[in-house]
């Protein structure tokens, strides 16, 4: 879904945050912060916003990781990842805060949304979003069939582009040609709950503080 007016907002917020950090600390931020992001978030404006923050603080190194939940938990437990922003069930520690974000339908070119059964493009298991999407279809008595599944956002988007079916995605990752323009054509999707975990050994770290604040404001 194309939302040009919203794209500049994250960068503007990061610039404001960075100026605030410089004022409060009296110096540029330094150090290293590794952020684990859900792939759907890593494909949105968040990495660019973090890159803007790093550019304003050349003494700081920021790294974004998008790996499996098991690998992320291992890296977090070992202290290699300082912050993780993911779906709440996959956060590798008690979330410091949570936020609910919507899902929206992406429709492949030429796909008939009235088809019975509805061709659906899904993320491979395990995936909490997959479960909630299928439960939504079941509750609304929509028959469906799995047309394609992938364990990556790239694969799901490729399948939708190829016209294989419909998929539930975060709005920022839906291309204009995939947008659903009829809100009644498909069942309303539930929100997803995202949460942020912060490694306890980073308490008081000004760089991690700034990155966490940036993530919360942008998300």
N, C-alpha and C positions, 0 to 999 in steps of 0.2 A: 504494500500500500504506500503510495507516494505521499509524503507529507513535507514538502519543501520548506515550509515556514518553520518546522520544528528542528531541522537539521542544524541550524546555526546555534540553537540554544545551548547544547552541551558545551561547545567550545567557549561560548561567552561565559558560561558558569565557571568553567575551569580557569579562564583568565581572571575572573573576579576572585575565585578561591586562591589562586596563586598570588595575586597582589595582596590579599589578606594575610596569607602565610608569611610573605616577605615582611609585611608591616609588623606582625606579631612576633616574629623571631628575630627580626633585624638582620637577617642574612638569608642567602639562598639555601634551600634544603639539599641535604646530601644523604648518601647511603644507598641502599638497594631494597627494593620491594618487589616481590613476585606475587602476581595476582592470578588466581585460578578462576576462569570464567566458563560458565556454561557455553557450549558452542554457539547457541542462538544469540547470546549476548556478545560473544567474541566477534560475530559477524555484523554487529550493529555499530553505533557511533561510540561505544565505550572505549575501544582501543585507541581511536583517534583522539578522544578526550584525554586519555592518559598520556598519549604521545605529546599532546600540547603541554601538559603539565611537566613532562620530562624536559621538553625543549626550553621551558622557562626556568628550569632548575638544572643546568648542565652538569652539576656535581652529583645528581641523583640518577640512578639506573632503575628503570621500571621494566618488568618483563611480564607478558601475558601468556598464560598456559591454558590450553583447552585439551584436556585428556580425559580418559575414562574416570568414572567416579572412584573406582578401586585404586587406580594409580594416583588420583588426586588426594585421596585420604592418606595413602602411604607417604606422599611428599609432604603433606601438611603435618602429619604426626612426626616426621623427621625434622621439621622446621625449615624445609626448603621452600615452602609456600607460606606467605604471611597472611594473605587474605583470600577467601574463597567466596564467590558469589554464584549460587547455583539454586536449583529447585530445592525447597526445604528438605524433602526426604533424602537428598544426596549431599547435603552440607556436612562436612566432616567434623562437626563440633556443634555445640549449642549456638544457635544463631543470635548475634547481638541485636539484630533487627530484621524485620521481614517487610515485604511489600508485595502487594497483589498487582499483577499485570494481566491485560486481556490477551486472549488468543483470537485469531481471525482466520477465516477460510481463504485459502489460496486455490484458485480454480484453473486447471489446465485449459489451454486453448481448445475449443471444440467439445469440451466435456459437457454433457447434458446433466445439470444438477437435479433434474427430475427423474433420472434413470433409476430403474428398480431391478437389481440392487445398485446402490451408489458405489462407483469405483473410488476407493480411498487409498491414498498414499500415506504410509505410516513410518514412524521411527521404529526400528527393531527393538524387541524386548532386551533388557528391562528398561521400561520408559513409563514414568507416571503419567505423562501427557497422553500417551497412546491409550492407556486405560481409561482416562477421563473422557477422551474423545469418543471411544467406542461405547462407553456407558451412556453418553449423551445421545448418540444415535439410537441405542436400544430403548431409552426412555421415551423417545419421540416416535417410536415404531418405524424408524427408517431402516429398511433392509440395506445391507452393505456387503461389499466384498473387498478383500485386500488386492489391489491392483499392483502394488509395488511396495517394498519396504527397504529401508536402508538404515545403517547405524550412524549416518552423518547428515548434517544439514545440506551439504553439497549434493549428496545423492537424492535427497527428497526434492530439492529445488529442481534438479535436472529432470526428475520424473514428472513434476508438474509442468515444466516448460515443454516437455515432450507430449503433453496432453493425455497422460495416463490416468489422471483422476484429480481428486481434491485433497488438500492437506490442511491441517491446523498448524499455524505458525504465529510467531510474534509479528505484529503489524509492521515493524521496522524492516523485517526480512522479506516482505511480500513485494514483488515487483509490480509496477503499474498494470502490466498486461494480465496479471493474475488476480487482481482485485475483484471482490464480489460486490456488485453494485445493487443487488437486491437483497436487503436484510432478511426477507422472509423466505428466500430460496432454500436456505439450509438452517438447521437448528442452531440456536444461540449457544456458543461455546462457553464453558466455565473459565473463570480466571485461573491463572497459575500463581502459586505463592513462591516467591524467591526469598532467600535468606542469605545473610553474610556471616561467615565465621572468621574470627581473627585469632591468630595464634597467641596464646597467653604470654609468650616471651617477648612480644612486641609492645607491651604496655609502656606508654610514655614516649614512644618513638615518633618524632614530629613528622617524618616522611610518611610513615604508615598512617598516622592520624590524618594527614592531608589527603592521601589516596582514599582512605575510607570515606571521608567527608565528600570527596569528589564522586565516588561511586553512588553514595546515597542520594546526592543531589541530582545526578544525571538519571539514575534509574527512576 
